[in-house]
Amino acid sequence: SLPEESTIEFTITDVNGKVIKVLKGNYNKGKHILQLLSKELPQGILYYSLKTNQGFTETKSMLVIE
């Protein structure tokens, strides 16, 4: 949940650090959903990072399977 209107960068990388996908945009305060198609991503463990123009950064992992 964003505490205020923010410019964000959402980056997905593989375990080797290769960038798979980057989404950028301006979002209003509150919760948001980013939908991705699994067929656009390689299977396995991926990492996603969220960075805002207010200096917030968080990275988590996900498992993509078909």
All heavy atoms as a GROMACS GRO file, in nm:
protein
  523
    1SER      N    1   0.084  -0.118   0.000
    1SER     CA    2   0.000   0.000   0.000
    1SER      C    3   0.089   0.124   0.000
    1SER      O    4   0.180   0.137   0.082
    1SER     CB    5  -0.089  -0.002   0.124
    1SER     OG    6  -0.171   0.111   0.125
    2LEU      N    7   0.063   0.215  -0.093
    2LEU     CA    8   0.142   0.337  -0.101
    2LEU      C    9   0.085   0.442  -0.005
    2LEU      O   10  -0.034   0.470  -0.008
    2LEU     CB   11   0.139   0.392  -0.244
    2LEU     CG   12   0.203   0.303  -0.351
    2LEU    CD1   13   0.179   0.362  -0.490
    2LEU    CD2   14   0.351   0.286  -0.326
    3PRO      N   15   0.169   0.501   0.080
    3PRO     CA   16   0.121   0.600   0.176
    3PRO      C   17   0.083   0.734   0.111
    3PRO      O   18   0.012   0.814   0.168
    3PRO     CB   19   0.237   0.617   0.272
    3PRO     CG   20   0.357   0.577   0.194
    3PRO     CD   21   0.311   0.473   0.096
    4GLU      N   22   0.135   0.758  -0.010
    4GLU     CA   23   0.104   0.880  -0.084
    4GLU      C   24   0.127   0.856  -0.233
    4GLU      O   25   0.183   0.754  -0.272
    4GLU     CB   26   0.193   0.995  -0.035
    4GLU     CG   27   0.342   0.969  -0.050
    4GLU     CD   28   0.426   1.078   0.013
    4GLU    OE1   29   0.445   1.181  -0.053
    4GLU    OE2   30   0.471   1.058   0.126
    5GLU      N   31   0.080   0.948  -0.315
    5GLU     CA   32   0.101   0.935  -0.460
    5GLU      C   33   0.250   0.919  -0.487
    5GLU      O   34   0.333   0.990  -0.430
    5GLU     CB   35   0.047   1.058  -0.532
    5GLU     CG   36   0.056   1.047  -0.682
    5GLU     CD   37  -0.006   1.165  -0.754
    5GLU    OE1   38  -0.092   1.232  -0.696
    5GLU    OE2   39   0.032   1.188  -0.870
    6SER      N   40   0.285   0.823  -0.573
    6SER     CA   41   0.425   0.791  -0.596
    6SER      C   42   0.451   0.752  -0.740
    6SER      O   43   0.364   0.699  -0.808
    6SER     CB   44   0.469   0.673  -0.508
    6SER     OG   45   0.451   0.700  -0.372
    7THR      N   46   0.574   0.775  -0.783
    7THR     CA   47   0.624   0.720  -0.907
    7THR      C   48   0.696   0.592  -0.868
    7THR      O   49   0.782   0.594  -0.779
    7THR     CB   50   0.721   0.816  -0.976
    7THR    OG1   51   0.652   0.938  -1.004
    7THR    CG2   52   0.774   0.757  -1.105
    8ILE      N   53   0.659   0.480  -0.930
    8ILE     CA   54   0.719   0.353  -0.891
    8ILE      C   55   0.793   0.288  -1.007
    8ILE      O   56   0.767   0.316  -1.124
    8ILE     CB   57   0.614   0.254  -0.835
    8ILE    CG1   58   0.513   0.210  -0.942
    8ILE    CG2   59   0.541   0.310  -0.717
    8ILE    CD1   60   0.528   0.068  -0.981
    9GLU      N   61   0.885   0.200  -0.971
    9GLU     CA   62   0.952   0.114  -1.067
    9GLU      C   63   0.944  -0.027  -1.009
    9GLU      O   64   0.992  -0.052  -0.899
    9GLU     CB   65   1.096   0.156  -1.088
    9GLU     CG   66   1.170   0.069  -1.189
    9GLU     CD   67   1.310   0.120  -1.217
    9GLU    OE1   68   1.323   0.224  -1.282
    9GLU    OE2   69   1.404   0.054  -1.170
   10PHE      N   70   0.880  -0.117  -1.082
   10PHE     CA   71   0.862  -0.256  -1.040
   10PHE      C   72   0.947  -0.340  -1.134
   10PHE      O   73   0.924  -0.344  -1.254
   10PHE     CB   74   0.714  -0.294  -1.052
   10PHE     CG   75   0.681  -0.431  -1.002
   10PHE    CD1   76   0.662  -0.454  -0.868
   10PHE    CD2   77   0.667  -0.536  -1.090
   10PHE    CE1   78   0.629  -0.582  -0.821
   10PHE    CE2   79   0.635  -0.663  -1.046
   10PHE     CZ   80   0.616  -0.686  -0.911
   11THR      N   81   1.049  -0.406  -1.079
   11THR     CA   82   1.146  -0.480  -1.161
   11THR      C   83   1.145  -0.627  -1.122
   11THR      O   84   1.150  -0.661  -1.004
   11THR     CB   85   1.288  -0.423  -1.141
   11THR    OG1   86   1.286  -0.282  -1.167
   11THR    CG2   87   1.387  -0.491  -1.233
   12ILE      N   88   1.142  -0.714  -1.223
   12ILE     CA   89   1.149  -0.859  -1.202
   12ILE      C   90   1.282  -0.906  -1.257
   12ILE      O   91   1.318  -0.875  -1.371
   12ILE     CB   92   1.034  -0.932  -1.273
   12ILE    CG1   93   0.900  -0.884  -1.217
   12ILE    CG2   94   1.049  -1.084  -1.257
   12ILE    CD1   95   0.780  -0.938  -1.293
   13THR      N   96   1.358  -0.982  -1.174
   13THR     CA   97   1.487  -1.036  -1.216
   13THR      C   98   1.493  -1.185  -1.188
   13THR      O   99   1.420  -1.236  -1.103
   13THR     CB  100   1.602  -0.966  -1.141
   13THR    OG1  101   1.585  -0.982  -1.001
   13THR    CG2  102   1.609  -0.818  -1.175
   14ASP      N  103   1.583  -1.254  -1.258
   14ASP     CA  104   1.603  -1.396  -1.229
   14ASP      C  105   1.709  -1.409  -1.120
   14ASP      O  106   1.762  -1.309  -1.069
   14ASP     CB  107   1.638  -1.474  -1.357
   14ASP     CG  108   1.772  -1.438  -1.419
   14ASP    OD1  109   1.854  -1.369  -1.354
   14ASP    OD2  110   1.796  -1.478  -1.534
   15VAL      N  111   1.743  -1.532  -1.084
   15VAL     CA  112   1.837  -1.555  -0.974
   15VAL      C  113   1.978  -1.506  -1.005
   15VAL      O  114   2.058  -1.485  -0.915
   15VAL     CB  115   1.841  -1.705  -0.932
   15VAL    CG1  116   1.710  -1.748  -0.869
   15VAL    CG2  117   1.879  -1.793  -1.048
   16ASN      N  118   2.008  -1.485  -1.134
   16ASN     CA  119   2.139  -1.434  -1.174
   16ASN      C  120   2.142  -1.282  -1.184
   16ASN      O  121   2.245  -1.225  -1.218
   16ASN     CB  122   2.181  -1.495  -1.308
   16ASN     CG  123   2.198  -1.645  -1.298
   16ASN    OD1  124   2.258  -1.696  -1.205
   16ASN    ND2  125   2.142  -1.717  -1.394
   17GLY      N  126   2.028  -1.217  -1.158
   17GLY     CA  127   2.022  -1.071  -1.166
   17GLY      C  128   1.982  -1.016  -1.301
   17GLY      O  129   1.977  -0.895  -1.319
   18LYS      N  130   1.953  -1.105  -1.397
   18LYS     CA  131   1.910  -1.060  -1.530
   18LYS      C  132   1.770  -1.000  -1.519
   18LYS      O  133   1.679  -1.063  -1.466
   18LYS     CB  134   1.909  -1.177  -1.628
   18LYS     CG  135   1.862  -1.139  -1.766
   18LYS     CD  136   1.857  -1.260  -1.858
   18LYS     CE  137   1.794  -1.222  -1.990
   18LYS     NZ  138   1.769  -1.338  -2.075
   19VAL      N  139   1.753  -0.879  -1.574
   19VAL     CA  140   1.623  -0.813  -1.569
   19VAL      C  141   1.529  -0.878  -1.670
   19VAL      O  142   1.561  -0.890  -1.788
   19VAL     CB  143   1.637  -0.661  -1.598
   19VAL    CG1  144   1.501  -0.595  -1.606
   19VAL    CG2  145   1.722  -0.595  -1.491
   20ILE      N  146   1.413  -0.923  -1.622
   20ILE     CA  147   1.312  -0.989  -1.706
   20ILE      C  148   1.207  -0.889  -1.752
   20ILE      O  149   1.166  -0.890  -1.867
   20ILE     CB  150   1.243  -1.103  -1.628
   20ILE    CG1  151   1.345  -1.202  -1.569
   20ILE    CG2  152   1.138  -1.172  -1.713
   20ILE    CD1  153   1.427  -1.275  -1.671
   21LYS      N  154   1.162  -0.803  -1.662
   21LYS     CA  155   1.054  -0.709  -1.694
   21LYS      C  156   1.064  -0.589  -1.600
   21LYS      O  157   1.098  -0.603  -1.483
   21LYS     CB  158   0.919  -0.777  -1.679
   21LYS     CG  159   0.802  -0.700  -1.732
   21LYS     CD  160   0.678  -0.791  -1.736
   21LYS     CE  161   0.567  -0.730  -1.812
   21LYS     NZ  162   0.570  -0.744  -1.953
   22VAL      N  163   1.032  -0.470  -1.655
   22VAL     CA  164   1.028  -0.348  -1.575
   22VAL      C  165   0.897  -0.276  -1.605
   22VAL      O  166   0.861  -0.257  -1.721
   22VAL     CB  167   1.146  -0.254  -1.607
   22VAL    CG1  168   1.136  -0.125  -1.528
   22VAL    CG2  169   1.280  -0.322  -1.580
   23LEU      N  170   0.826  -0.241  -1.499
   23LEU     CA  171   0.703  -0.163  -1.511
   23LEU      C  172   0.725  -0.033  -1.436
   23LEU      O  173   0.773  -0.033  -1.323
   23LEU     CB  174   0.584  -0.238  -1.450
   23LEU     CG  175   0.554  -0.376  -1.508
   23LEU    CD1  176   0.450  -0.446  -1.422
   23LEU    CD2  177   0.504  -0.364  -1.649
   24LYS      N  178   0.691   0.079  -1.500
   24LYS     CA  179   0.706   0.210  -1.436
   24LYS      C  180   0.575   0.285  -1.448
   24LYS      O  181   0.499   0.266  -1.544
   24LYS     CB  182   0.815   0.292  -1.506
   24LYS     CG  183   0.954   0.234  -1.495
   24LYS     CD  184   1.054   0.321  -1.566
   24LYS     CE  185   1.192   0.260  -1.560
   24LYS     NZ  186   1.292   0.345  -1.627
   25GLY      N  187   0.546   0.370  -1.350
   25GLY     CA  188   0.424   0.449  -1.359
   25GLY      C  189   0.400   0.532  -1.236
   25GLY      O  190   0.473   0.522  -1.136
   26ASN      N  191   0.300   0.615  -1.245
   26ASN     CA  192   0.256   0.698  -1.134
   26ASN      C  193   0.130   0.635  -1.075
   26ASN      O  194   0.038   0.600  -1.149
   26ASN     CB  195   0.225   0.840  -1.180
   26ASN     CG  196   0.349   0.909  -1.232
   26ASN    OD1  197   0.454   0.903  -1.170
   26ASN    ND2  198   0.339   0.975  -1.345
   27TYR      N  199   0.128   0.620  -0.944
   27TYR     CA  200   0.016   0.556  -0.876
   27TYR      C  201  -0.032   0.642  -0.761
   27TYR      O  202   0.048   0.705  -0.691
   27TYR     CB  203   0.057   0.417  -0.823
   27TYR     CG  204   0.079   0.318  -0.934
   27TYR    CD1  205   0.202   0.308  -0.998
   27TYR    CD2  206  -0.024   0.236  -0.976
   27TYR    CE1  207   0.221   0.218  -1.102
   27TYR    CE2  208  -0.005   0.146  -1.080
   27TYR     CZ  209   0.118   0.137  -1.142
   27TYR     OH  210   0.137   0.048  -1.244
   28ASN      N  211  -0.162   0.646  -0.743
   28ASN     CA  212  -0.222   0.720  -0.632
   28ASN      C  213  -0.198   0.648  -0.500
   28ASN      O  214  -0.162   0.531  -0.497
   28ASN     CB  215  -0.374   0.735  -0.653
   28ASN     CG  216  -0.406   0.823  -0.772
   28ASN    OD1  217  -0.335   0.920  -0.799
   28ASN    ND2  218  -0.511   0.789  -0.844
   29LYS      N  219  -0.224   0.717  -0.392
   29LYS     CA  220  -0.216   0.660  -0.257
   29LYS      C  221  -0.308   0.539  -0.248
   29LYS      O  222  -0.417   0.538  -0.305
   29LYS     CB  223  -0.260   0.767  -0.156
   29LYS     CG  224  -0.267   0.722  -0.015
   29LYS     CD  225  -0.315   0.837   0.074
   29LYS     CE  226  -0.332   0.790   0.216
   29LYS     NZ  227  -0.376   0.899   0.303
   30GLY      N  228  -0.264   0.434  -0.178
   30GLY     CA  229  -0.348   0.316  -0.155
   30GLY      C  230  -0.290   0.189  -0.212
   30GLY      O  231  -0.174   0.182  -0.249
   31LYS      N  232  -0.375   0.086  -0.219
   31LYS     CA  233  -0.334  -0.046  -0.268
   31LYS      C  234  -0.356  -0.056  -0.418
   31LYS      O  235  -0.451   0.000  -0.472
   31LYS     CB  236  -0.414  -0.156  -0.197
   31LYS     CG  237  -0.381  -0.168  -0.051
   31LYS     CD  238  -0.453  -0.284   0.013
   31LYS     CE  239  -0.415  -0.291   0.159
   31LYS     NZ  240  -0.473  -0.407   0.224
   32HIS      N  241  -0.270  -0.134  -0.483
   32HIS     CA  242  -0.278  -0.154  -0.628
   32HIS      C  243  -0.245  -0.298  -0.661
   32HIS      O  244  -0.175  -0.365  -0.585
   32HIS     CB  245  -0.180  -0.062  -0.700
   32HIS     CG  246  -0.205   0.083  -0.672
   32HIS    ND1  247  -0.295   0.157  -0.742
   32HIS    CD2  248  -0.154   0.166  -0.578
   32HIS    CE1  249  -0.298   0.280  -0.696
   32HIS    NE2  250  -0.213   0.288  -0.593
   33ILE      N  251  -0.293  -0.346  -0.774
   33ILE     CA  252  -0.265  -0.482  -0.820
   33ILE      C  253  -0.196  -0.474  -0.955
   33ILE      O  254  -0.245  -0.405  -1.045
   33ILE     CB  255  -0.395  -0.564  -0.832
   33ILE    CG1  256  -0.460  -0.582  -0.695
   33ILE    CG2  257  -0.367  -0.699  -0.897
   33ILE    CD1  258  -0.597  -0.647  -0.701
   34LEU      N  259  -0.083  -0.542  -0.968
   34LEU     CA  260  -0.015  -0.556  -1.096
   34LEU      C  261  -0.036  -0.699  -1.141
   34LEU      O  262   0.000  -0.792  -1.069
   34LEU     CB  263   0.134  -0.526  -1.082
   34LEU     CG  264   0.172  -0.385  -1.039
   34LEU    CD1  265   0.323  -0.376  -1.016
   34LEU    CD2  266   0.131  -0.284  -1.145
   35GLN      N  267  -0.094  -0.718  -1.257
   35GLN     CA  268  -0.117  -0.853  -1.307
   35GLN      C  269  -0.016  -0.884  -1.416
   35GLN      O  270   0.007  -0.804  -1.505
   35GLN     CB  271  -0.259  -0.867  -1.361
   35GLN     CG  272  -0.364  -0.857  -1.253
   35GLN     CD  273  -0.504  -0.882  -1.305
   35GLN    OE1  274  -0.533  -0.863  -1.422
   35GLN    NE2  275  -0.592  -0.925  -1.218
   36LEU      N  276   0.042  -1.003  -1.406
   36LEU     CA  277   0.138  -1.052  -1.504
   36LEU      C  278   0.093  -1.187  -1.555
   36LEU      O  279   0.036  -1.266  -1.480
   36LEU     CB  280   0.276  -1.066  -1.440
   36LEU     CG  281   0.335  -0.940  -1.378
   36LEU    CD1  282   0.453  -0.976  -1.289
   36LEU    CD2  283   0.378  -0.844  -1.486
   37LEU      N  284   0.120  -1.214  -1.679
   37LEU     CA  285   0.089  -1.346  -1.735
   37LEU      C  286   0.210  -1.437  -1.715
   37LEU      O  287   0.322  -1.401  -1.750
   37LEU     CB  288   0.056  -1.335  -1.884
   37LEU     CG  289  -0.065  -1.249  -1.919
   37LEU    CD1  290  -0.077  -1.236  -2.071
   37LEU    CD2  291  -0.191  -1.309  -1.861
   38SER      N  292   0.186  -1.556  -1.660
   38SER     CA  293   0.298  -1.646  -1.633
   38SER      C  294   0.369  -1.687  -1.760
   38SER      O  295   0.489  -1.715  -1.758
   38SER     CB  296   0.251  -1.770  -1.556
   38SER     OG  297   0.157  -1.842  -1.631
   39LYS      N  298   0.298  -1.687  -1.873
   39LYS     CA  299   0.363  -1.725  -2.000
   39LYS      C  300   0.464  -1.620  -2.046
   39LYS      O  301   0.547  -1.648  -2.130
   39LYS     CB  302   0.259  -1.752  -2.109
   39LYS     CG  303   0.180  -1.632  -2.152
   39LYS     CD  304   0.078  -1.670  -2.258
   39LYS     CE  305  -0.005  -1.548  -2.298
   39LYS     NZ  306  -0.106  -1.584  -2.396
   40GLU      N  307   0.459  -1.499  -1.987
   40GLU     CA  308   0.556  -1.394  -2.020
   40GLU      C  309   0.682  -1.404  -1.934
   40GLU      O  310   0.777  -1.330  -1.955
   40GLU     CB  311   0.493  -1.256  -1.999
   40GLU     CG  312   0.378  -1.225  -2.092
   40GLU     CD  313   0.315  -1.090  -2.062
   40GLU    OE1  314   0.346  -1.028  -1.958
   40GLU    OE2  315   0.233  -1.046  -2.145
   41LEU      N  316   0.681  -1.496  -1.836
   41LEU     CA  317   0.792  -1.508  -1.743
   41LEU      C  318   0.852  -1.648  -1.750
   41LEU      O  319   0.780  -1.745  -1.772
   41LEU     CB  320   0.743  -1.482  -1.600
   41LEU     CG  321   0.677  -1.347  -1.574
   41LEU    CD1  322   0.616  -1.344  -1.434
   41LEU    CD2  323   0.777  -1.234  -1.590
   42PRO      N  324   0.983  -1.659  -1.728
   42PRO     CA  325   1.044  -1.793  -1.723
   42PRO      C  326   1.002  -1.864  -1.595
   42PRO      O  327   0.974  -1.801  -1.493
   42PRO     CB  328   1.194  -1.763  -1.723
   42PRO     CG  329   1.206  -1.626  -1.667
   42PRO     CD  330   1.082  -1.553  -1.709
   43GLN      N  331   0.997  -1.996  -1.600
   43GLN     CA  332   0.964  -2.074  -1.482
   43GLN      C  333   1.081  -2.072  -1.384
   43GLN      O  334   1.196  -2.060  -1.422
   43GLN     CB  335   0.932  -2.218  -1.520
   43GLN     CG  336   0.802  -2.231  -1.596
   43GLN     CD  337   0.763  -2.377  -1.614
   43GLN    OE1  338   0.784  -2.459  -1.527
   43GLN    NE2  339   0.704  -2.406  -1.728
   44GLY      N  340   1.048  -2.083  -1.257
   44GLY     CA  341   1.151  -2.088  -1.154
   44GLY      C  342   1.136  -1.976  -1.053
   44GLY      O  343   1.034  -1.908  -1.047
   45ILE      N  344   1.241  -1.956  -0.976
   45ILE     CA  345   1.241  -1.852  -0.874
   45ILE      C  346   1.280  -1.719  -0.938
   45ILE      O  347   1.382  -1.710  -1.007
   45ILE     CB  348   1.339  -1.887  -0.760
   45ILE    CG1  349   1.294  -2.016  -0.690
   45ILE    CG2  350   1.350  -1.772  -0.661
   45ILE    CD1  351   1.393  -2.070  -0.591
   46LEU      N  352   1.200  -1.619  -0.914
   46LEU     CA  353   1.227  -1.484  -0.962
   46LEU      C  354   1.218  -1.389  -0.843
   46LEU      O  355   1.157  -1.420  -0.742
   46LEU     CB  356   1.125  -1.442  -1.069
   46LEU     CG  357   1.118  -1.527  -1.195
   46LEU    CD1  358   1.007  -1.477  -1.287
   46LEU    CD2  359   1.251  -1.526  -1.268
   47TYR      N  360   1.279  -1.273  -0.859
   47TYR     CA  361   1.274  -1.169  -0.756
   47TYR      C  362   1.204  -1.047  -0.813
   47TYR      O  363   1.219  -1.016  -0.931
   47TYR     CB  364   1.415  -1.132  -0.710
   47TYR     CG  365   1.486  -1.247  -0.643
   47TYR    CD1  366   1.570  -1.330  -0.714
   47TYR    CD2  367   1.464  -1.273  -0.509
   47TYR    CE1  368   1.633  -1.437  -0.654
   47TYR    CE2  369   1.527  -1.381  -0.447
   47TYR     CZ  370   1.611  -1.462  -0.520
   47TYR     OH  371   1.672  -1.570  -0.460
   48TYR      N  372   1.128  -0.980  -0.729
   48TYR     CA  373   1.066  -0.855  -0.772
   48TYR      C  374   1.098  -0.746  -0.672
   48TYR      O  375   1.101  -0.768  -0.552
   48TYR     CB  376   0.915  -0.870  -0.793
   48TYR     CG  377   0.834  -0.916  -0.674
   48TYR    CD1  378   0.771  -0.824  -0.592
   48TYR    CD2  379   0.820  -1.051  -0.645
   48TYR    CE1  380   0.694  -0.866  -0.484
   48TYR    CE2  381   0.744  -1.094  -0.538
   48TYR     CZ  382   0.681  -0.999  -0.457
   48TYR     OH  383   0.606  -1.040  -0.351
   49SER      N  384   1.128  -0.629  -0.726
   49SER     CA  385   1.164  -0.514  -0.644
   49SER      C  386   1.070  -0.399  -0.674
   49SER      O  387   1.037  -0.374  -0.790
   49SER     CB  388   1.307  -0.467  -0.675
   49SER     OG  389   1.399  -0.567  -0.643
   50LEU      N  390   1.029  -0.330  -0.570
   50LEU     CA  391   0.948  -0.211  -0.583
   50LEU      C  392   1.027  -0.094  -0.528
   50LEU      O  393   1.074  -0.098  -0.414
   50LEU     CB  394   0.817  -0.226  -0.504
   50LEU     CG  395   0.727  -0.103  -0.501
   50LEU    CD1  396   0.672  -0.074  -0.641
   50LEU    CD2  397   0.615  -0.120  -0.402
   51LYS      N  398   1.046   0.009  -0.612
   51LYS     CA  399   1.116   0.130  -0.571
   51LYS      C  400   1.023   0.248  -0.596
   51LYS      O  401   0.956   0.254  -0.699
   51LYS     CB  402   1.244   0.149  -0.651
   51LYS     CG  403   1.347   0.042  -0.629
   51LYS     CD  404   1.470   0.066  -0.713
   51LYS     CE  405   1.568  -0.050  -0.697
   51LYS     NZ  406   1.687  -0.033  -0.780
   52THR      N  407   1.020   0.342  -0.502
   52THR     CA  408   0.939   0.462  -0.519
   52THR      C  409   1.029   0.585  -0.520
   52THR      O  410   1.144   0.579  -0.475
   52THR     CB  411   0.834   0.479  -0.408
   52THR    OG1  412   0.902   0.514  -0.287
   52THR    CG2  413   0.750   0.354  -0.389
   53ASN      N  414   0.974   0.695  -0.569
   53ASN     CA  415   1.050   0.820  -0.570
   53ASN      C  416   1.066   0.880  -0.431
   53ASN      O  417   1.140   0.977  -0.414
   53ASN     CB  418   0.986   0.921  -0.665
   53ASN     CG  419   0.844   0.957  -0.628
   53ASN    OD1  420   0.768   0.875  -0.579
   53ASN    ND2  421   0.805   1.082  -0.651
   54GLN      N  422   1.002   0.821  -0.329
   54GLN     CA  423   1.021   0.865  -0.191
   54GLN      C  424   1.134   0.789  -0.122
   54GLN      O  425   1.157   0.805  -0.003
   54GLN     CB  426   0.892   0.848  -0.109
   54GLN     CG  427   0.790   0.957  -0.130
   54GLN     CD  428   0.705   0.933  -0.254
   54GLN    OE1  429   0.685   0.819  -0.296
   54GLN    NE2  430   0.658   1.039  -0.314
   55GLY      N  431   1.204   0.703  -0.195
   55GLY     CA  432   1.317   0.630  -0.139
   55GLY      C  433   1.285   0.493  -0.082
   55GLY      O  434   1.372   0.426  -0.029
   56PHE      N  435   1.160   0.448  -0.093
   56PHE     CA  436   1.121   0.316  -0.044
   56PHE      C  437   1.167   0.210  -0.144
   56PHE      O  438   1.149   0.224  -0.265
   56PHE     CB  439   0.970   0.308  -0.028
   56PHE     CG  440   0.921   0.171   0.010
   56PHE    CD1  441   0.926   0.128   0.141
   56PHE    CD2  442   0.870   0.085  -0.086
   56PHE    CE1  443   0.881   0.002   0.177
   56PHE    CE2  444   0.824  -0.041  -0.052
   56PHE     CZ  445   0.830  -0.082   0.080
   57THR      N  446   1.228   0.103  -0.095
   57THR     CA  447   1.267  -0.011  -0.178
   57THR      C  448   1.237  -0.139  -0.102
   57THR      O  449   1.268  -0.150   0.017
   57THR     CB  450   1.417  -0.007  -0.212
   57THR    OG1  451   1.446   0.114  -0.280
   57THR    CG2  452   1.457  -0.124  -0.300
   58GLU      N  453   1.178  -0.237  -0.171
   58GLU     CA  454   1.154  -0.368  -0.111
   58GLU      C  455   1.168  -0.474  -0.218
   58GLU      O  456   1.123  -0.455  -0.330
   58GLU     CB  457   1.014  -0.375  -0.049
   58GLU     CG  458   0.989  -0.504   0.026
   58GLU     CD  459   0.861  -0.500   0.108
   58GLU    OE1  460   0.769  -0.426   0.072
   58GLU    OE2  461   0.855  -0.571   0.208
   59THR      N  462   1.234  -0.584  -0.182
   59THR     CA  463   1.253  -0.696  -0.275
   59THR      C  464   1.202  -0.823  -0.211
   59THR      O  465   1.228  -0.850  -0.094
   59THR     CB  466   1.404  -0.713  -0.311
   59THR    OG1  467   1.451  -0.591  -0.368
   59THR    CG2  468   1.424  -0.828  -0.408
   60LYS      N  469   1.127  -0.901  -0.291
   60LYS     CA  470   1.075  -1.030  -0.245
   60LYS      C  471   1.092  -1.131  -0.357
   60LYS      O  472   1.123  -1.096  -0.470
   60LYS     CB  473   0.928  -1.018  -0.207
   60LYS     CG  474   0.905  -0.930  -0.086
   60LYS     CD  475   0.764  -0.939  -0.036
   60LYS     CE  476   0.751  -0.858   0.093
   60LYS     NZ  477   0.624  -0.879   0.156
   61SER      N  478   1.069  -1.259  -0.326
   61SER     CA  479   1.082  -1.364  -0.426
   61SER      C  480   0.946  -1.423  -0.460
   61SER      O  481   0.850  -1.409  -0.383
   61SER     CB  482   1.176  -1.475  -0.376
   61SER     OG  483   1.122  -1.535  -0.261
   62MET      N  484   0.941  -1.487  -0.577
   62MET     CA  485   0.820  -1.557  -0.620
   62MET      C  486   0.860  -1.680  -0.698
   62MET      O  487   0.972  -1.688  -0.750
   62MET     CB  488   0.729  -1.467  -0.704
   62MET     CG  489   0.787  -1.425  -0.836
   62MET     SD  490   0.667  -1.327  -0.929
   62MET     CE  491   0.774  -1.234  -1.035
   63LEU      N  492   0.772  -1.776  -0.705
   63LEU     CA  493   0.794  -1.899  -0.779
   63LEU      C  494   0.695  -1.903  -0.894
   63LEU      O  495   0.574  -1.898  -0.872
   63LEU     CB  496   0.777  -2.021  -0.690
   63LEU     CG  497   0.793  -2.157  -0.755
   63LEU    CD1  498   0.934  -2.174  -0.812
   63LEU    CD2  499   0.762  -2.268  -0.656
   64VAL      N  500   0.746  -1.912  -1.017
   64VAL     CA  501   0.660  -1.918  -1.135
   64VAL      C  502   0.656  -2.062  -1.184
   64VAL      O  503   0.761  -2.121  -1.212
   64VAL     CB  504   0.712  -1.824  -1.247
   64VAL    CG1  505   0.623  -1.835  -1.370
   64VAL    CG2  506   0.718  -1.681  -1.198
   65ILE      N  507   0.535  -2.119  -1.193
   65ILE     CA  508   0.516  -2.255  -1.244
   65ILE      C  509   0.397  -2.254  -1.338
   65ILE      O  510   0.312  -2.166  -1.332
   65ILE     CB  511   0.494  -2.358  -1.131
   65ILE    CG1  512   0.377  -2.316  -1.042
   65ILE    CG2  513   0.619  -2.374  -1.047
   65ILE    CD1  514   0.341  -2.419  -0.937
   66GLU      N  515   0.393  -2.350  -1.425
   66GLU     CA  516   0.278  -2.363  -1.516
   66GLU      C  517   0.200  -2.486  -1.483
   66GLU      O  518   0.244  -2.581  -1.434
   66GLU     CB  519   0.328  -2.370  -1.662
   66GLU     CG  520   0.369  -2.234  -1.711
   66GLU     CD  521   0.389  -2.232  -1.860
   66GLU    OE1  522   0.313  -2.298  -1.933
   66GLU    OE2  523   0.482  -2.165  -1.903
   0.00000   0.00000   0.00000
